[in-house]
Every structure is written in structure tokens, then in C-alpha cells.
Amino acid sequence: MKTTFRPRLLNGQTGDPALLVSLRWQGRALLVDLGRIDRTPAATLLPIEAVFVSHTHMDHFMGFDQLLRLFLARDATLRLYGPAGLADCVAGKLAGYTWNLTDEYAFTLEVTEIAARQMTSWRFAARQRFAREPLGPPRPFTGVVVADPVFRVEAASMVEAGVMLEAGVMLEAAEAAVTTER
């Protein structure tokens, strides 16, 4: 049986981290880390629905602006997941631009920070000039970041050299093939 996951390192083994995981037969994709993506064709990036950021060093996060530019005029929600402080980094990047022409844009970013015991989410809507809005109260974190019918992403927070990191695993949903012939 073929796997649903089709992983591809966008910058090879020695370039900035950016792992694209296309979901076979789904027309969807996930991105692990946001290294340099400006040389990746838009058609490759447009199916991305969620980005998992391990930490926000430049080599893991510099592609944010490129992805934002690509998605900005789309009627879509792009979800980012990462360690505590990710929403501040996103807010800082968004604050570097003028958003006076986005009142008609439907694009929204949803950012979820993962801490040892809770997950906290915010919305940054283009129509609201990317003002930061909480998405409800913090939720208990049980190790599962995303539970989709096709895949599940689990993570654990850790600190290395004073930097909060997210380590994760992407799991394919179990699938069984049943033959009715005897």
C-alpha cells in the first residue's frame, strides 16, 4: 500500500530547513519549517494548509514573508504551529508592513503556540489589518497538535541552548484494505 505522505526537502539536504509533505490524493500539503522558499514554484506551495515551525531562527523562519505574499489575496486560512513566542514573531513580521489595502482580503493566519501543558491560538485577519485576536482560551496540550482524518501531528516542547523548540512526528492514519472476494 502506498503512503499518503510525499515528503520533499525544498532546499536539499544542506539548505535551509523546509520540508514539504504533500498528501497524496488530497490536494493538500503541510510544511515543516519555513526556511528559504522563494525558489519554490507557487503551484508547489499553494496547497499548503498548515506550517509547523520548530523554532524561529532565521534559517527556519525566513520563508514566512514569501508564503504570506503568496497567500495574501487568497480566500484561505493558513495555520502555523510552533513554540511559545511564535505569535510574537508573526506579529513582529506583520508589523513591518503597511496594511491599508487589505480591507477586502479574506486571508487569515491562525497561529498556535505549543507549550508543555497548553496550546494558545491567535487569529491575524487581513481584513483587520492583521491585528492580533485571541482564538478562545488556552487549551490543554496532550501531545497531539493536529488530528486530521488523514494524518496526526504530535509534538513535544524542549529547550536547547536557551531556545524553545518543538520536536514533532507526523503520523499517517491507519488504513485497511478489505477484499470481499472469497
Phi, psi and omega in degrees: 000135180282146178284152175285331183280132174235087183280147178208123175284116185290338181239024181070186185284340184247358180273183178304142181295125175195099181256112177270127177243100176281142179260105184306136178069006184252335186070022181232162178210160176235152178233131176253112183072154188238053175293197182298122180232007185292342178266001180270129180302144180304320181299333178284326185271334185300329178287354182295130177243343180211144178235132179248113185257121181287320176193171189252034167297154185306318183290347179254354189223356185294341180282356181304312183299320179296316180293320177301313181299321181291322185269344192309314183270008181269151173272081187209162171242126177253127183256132176243136178234138179184190185286168175308137182100348181299317181297324176296320178295317177297314179300321179295317178295316180295327180292344180281358182237161175262128187245038182283354183246017186252011183301332181264358183279135181269354185298140179222141170257135170242123184244127179241123175266138182247121176246178184303323186238353182210160174241136180233134185237148177226155175246140173234102184261134178302320180298335180259020181057034177061031173294140183281124179233133177293145175254071180078179180284163175304148179247149176299140177258121183253005183107340179262122180271311180224132174239105182248155177301336183262330184210167175222140176243126177244152183212164174219138177273144176206162178242129177228124181053038177080006181250129176288126181238156170244125174251137186218170176221139179252124184243136177278141177296142179294141180223136179239140176255128182243128177259128182269354180283148179243000000 
